[in-house]
Amino acid sequence: MKYLWLIWVVLSISVHAAPYDKRPINKLIFFGDSLSDKGRLFKEVLDSKIPAPPYYNGRFSNGPVWSELFAAAYDLKQSCHYRIYAIGGATAAYHPEDVSSSPTTLSKEVDDYLFDDYYRYLDKERTLFIFWIGGNDYLLSNADPNMQVAVQRVIDGIMEQIGRLIAYGAQNFMIFNLPDLSVSPYGQSLTPAEQLKLKAVIRIHNEKLASLVTMLRNTDPDLVVDLIDANGLFNNMINNPAFYNQQYHINMTNVKDACWRGSYAGDVQSRNTSSSSASQDANMPMVCPNPDNYVFWDKLHPTKVMQSVLAQVAMGEMDKFNT
């Protein structure tokens, strides 16, 4: 049974645990990839400073990302501390066959947290652990062609890190499923066959992730595990932007294209070139004139307006942990 080890961990912890303390959450810990990275890849990992402008201060967007917006909003409501361990390019599983494509793994992010936590963050029952990861595992050039095997590898990677945290006293988890990458600007650039495969692997991932969440909930009633449907959010935004425009007081009019069509290196290459010909300038990637009307900032990542929507969705879930 795939989850037998994790069930044993949860049960052994719950038997010896003190009565559950339902004081409000006062610490937020984020694990993930570029969707949640507030600049760690830019500042700590790559000397080349990726992503570069027009990306915002090392974020994979044109403004603050949802994780920091969510943490700031929650801090106004309930004073809290937060740390974002997410790093752009991170994978949920270790891929030795493609190790050069990923700067880190979820396991390493949790290692970093546990090292820091040796001295801090001792109040585990008031800490919320937030996971949003997995997309990069399916975008690697050497990803396993067997979808079931590829997905199980990712789910096992997430499961193992959740188990480590539970063994360390964690009780509260917010877990995001994956959006349908096949409808992103990146997905739309693929062949029809590649799009179908990407859609299918994301569907299988989300099904298995939901099963993991159900198992955790059923194993220990003291665990609070919330599954955020990012897949449904993005699909609904794309299919019915008018509803979300009204609900969140935004004005999304372009739900298919990327506002920025350049690379993660931004305009670094154009600044370093010695040529300034008119034809070269004309071919330089440009930022769209109205990014606040776009869902996608680049081929995969949401704009700052969409980041704000994600933060509001997460804020709306906090009563599940505080009541």
N, C-alpha and C positions, 0 to 999 in steps of 0.2 A: 504494500500500500504506500503510495507516494507520500502521504502526509503523516505516516505513523510516527516518525521522529518528532515532528512538530506537535502532534497531539500529546505525546509523552511529556514534552517540555511544558506545555500549557498546563496539563493536569498536575504535574509535580509541583509547579509553582503555585497553582491555585490551592492545593491542599495545605501548603505551609504559609500562605499569604495572610497578612493581617487583614482585618475587615476593611472593605473598600472605602476609601476616603473620597467623598464627592465634592470636594472644594473645587472652585473654578480652575480651569486650565490657566497656567501662568507661564508656560514655556512652549515654544513652537520650534520643532526641529525638522528641517526639510532635507529630503534626499531626492536626487533625480538627475536630470540632464539639462540641456540648454533651455528647456521650457521653464525651468525654475532658477537657473544660474543668474545671480546678480553681479557677476563679474569675476568669479573665481578663475575660470579658464584664462581670461584676459590678464589678471593680475598675478596669479600664482603658478600657472602651468606652462604657458607658452611665452617664450621670449619675443615671438613675432607679433604679440599683441593682437590676437584674434578674439572676437570680431572687431574690426576697425571702423571708424566713421564711414558712412552715416549711421552705423549702429551706435546706440546710446551708452556711453560709459562702460563698454565691455559687455552689455546685455545683448542677447539675440533678439532685439526688438528696437523700436524707435523711442522707447521710454522705459520707465521702471517695469519690472516683470511682476506677475501676479503674486508671487510668493512674498516679496517685500511690501507690496501694496496691502495684501491680506494681513501681514504681521503688523503693519502700521495702523490699519483700521482696528484690528483687535486690541492693540495696545491702548487706543483711545477709550475703548469700552472696558477693558480689563487689563490693567497694567501687566505687561509680560516682557519676557526676554525671548529672543529668537536667534537661531543660527541657521544659515543656509549652507549645507554641505554639497548641494547639487553642483555639478561641473558639466559644462557643455561637452557633448561627445561621450558621456559616461554610458556604460552598458549595464544591464542587470546581471548578465552572466559573463564569465571570463571566456574569451575567444582566442585561444593560443594561435589559431590559424590566421587570425586577422588582428594581431595585437597592436600593430602600428596604427590602426585606424581609430583606436579608442584611447584617450588619455588616462582613463581610470575606470573603475568598476564600482558598483553599488557596495560590494564588500569593503573596498578601500574607504569609501565615504563613511560607512558605519564604523570601521576601524578608527578613523579620525575622530568621530564623535565620541566613541568609547574612551579614547585616549584623553580627550578634553574633559570628559565627564568624570574622570578619575578624581578631579579636583573640584568640579562644579556640577550643577544640575542634579542634585541628589534627590530631589522630590519627584520621583518617577510617576507617581499617581496623578500628578498635576502637569505632566508633560504630554503634549500631543506630537506624535511622530507622523510625518506626512511623506508619502511615497508617490512619485509620478515618474516612471521610468519604463523603458522597454522598447521604445521606438527605434533607437539606434541599433539594437540587436538585429532588427529585421532589415535594416538598410545597409548592413555590411556587405561588401562585395563577395565575401566567402560564406555568407549565411547558409546554414544547412538547407538543402533543397527539399527535405522532408518537413513539411509544415508542422506536423504533430510533434516531431522530435525537436524542431527549433523552438516552438512555443513552450514545450515542457521544460526545456533548458532555462528559458527566461523565468517562467513561473517558479521553478525550483530555486533560482537565484534570489528572487524576491522572498520566497517562503523561508529560505535559510536565514536571511537577515532579519526578518520579522521574528523568527524563533530566537535568534541571538538577543534581540532587544527584550523579548518577553522574559527570557532567562535572567535578564538584568533588571527586571522589575517593571517593564513597560506595560501599560494597560490601555492606552488610547491610540488609535490609528485612524488616519484619514488616507485612503488609497484611491488614486485616480486611475480609471481605465484609459485606454488609448483612443484618440480620435482616429477617424478613418483617413489615413494618409493618402489613400488613393484619390481622394477628391481635393487634395491640396494642390497648389501650383506644381509642386514636384511630381505628385501622382499623375497629374494631367499631362505631364511631359513624357510619360512612359507609353509603351505600346499597350494596346488593349489587353493582351495576354498578361503583361506585367502588372497592369492595374488590377485585373481580376485576382491575381495571386496575392498582391499586397492587401487588397480588401479582405480576402479569405483569411490570411494569416492574422490580421488585426481582429477579425471576428472570433477566431479560435482563441487568441490571447485573452480577449475580454470574457469569453465564456469560462475559460479556466481560472481567470482571476476572480470572477464572481463565485466560482466553486470554492476557491481558497478562502474568500471572505466568509462564506456560509459556514465552512468547516470551523473557522476560528470562532465565530459567534456561537456555534452549537457546542463547542468544546468547553468554553468557560464563560459563564454569564457575566463575570466581572469585566471581561474585555469589552471595550466599546470600539467597534470597527465600522467605519463609515465608508461606503463605496461611492465615489463621485463619478457620475456618468459624463465624462468629457466627450465621449463619442456622440451621445445624444445631443449634448449642448452644441457642438460644432455642426452636426448634421441639421439640427433644427434652425440654427442661425443661417446656414446656407440656403435651406429650403424655405424659410419663412422669416426673413430679416425684419419685416415690418413689425412683427410681434415683439421681437427683442429690442428694436428701436424704441418702441413705446414703453416697454417695461423698464429699460435701463437708461432712457433719455439720451440715446445715441442716434447716429444717422449713417448706418452701414448701407452703402449702395453697391459696393463691389465685393462680391463674396467668392470670386473665383481667381482673380489675378493677384500677383505679388506687387506690392507698392515699390519695393526695391528689387531690381532684377540683376544686380551685380553680385559679386562674390563676398564671402565673409571677410576678405581682405579689404573690402570697401574701395576707396579710391587711392589706396596706397600705391598700387602699381602705376596709376596714371600720374601721381605726384612724382614718382621716381624716374619716369621716362624723360629723356632729353628732348623728345619731339613735342612740338606744340602745334602741329598742323591742324588746320580747320577740320579736315576730314577725320582725324583721330579724335578731336574733341566731340565731333558729331556722333561718333560711335561709342563714346563713354556712356556707361549705364547712368541713368538718372533716377532720382527719387520722384515718385508720383506727386502731383501738386496738392493732393488732398488725402494724406494718409489716414486721417480720422474717419474716412468713409470706407476704409478697407478692413476686411477681416484679417488678411495675411500681410505681414510686413515683408517677408521674403518667401522663398519657395516652401518653407515648412513652419515658420514661426508667426505667431499672432502679433498684430499691432498693439500699441499701448492702450488703445481703446478696448480691444478684445481682452487684453491683460486685466483691465479694470473690471470687466464683466466676470472673468474667472475669479478674481479676488472677492467680488460680491457674492458669487455662488458659494465660495468656501465660507465666507462670513455667515451666510444663511444656514450653515450646517452646525454652527458651534453650540447651539442649544442642546444638541444630542449629547454633548460631552459635559455640559454644565448643569444639567437638570437630572 
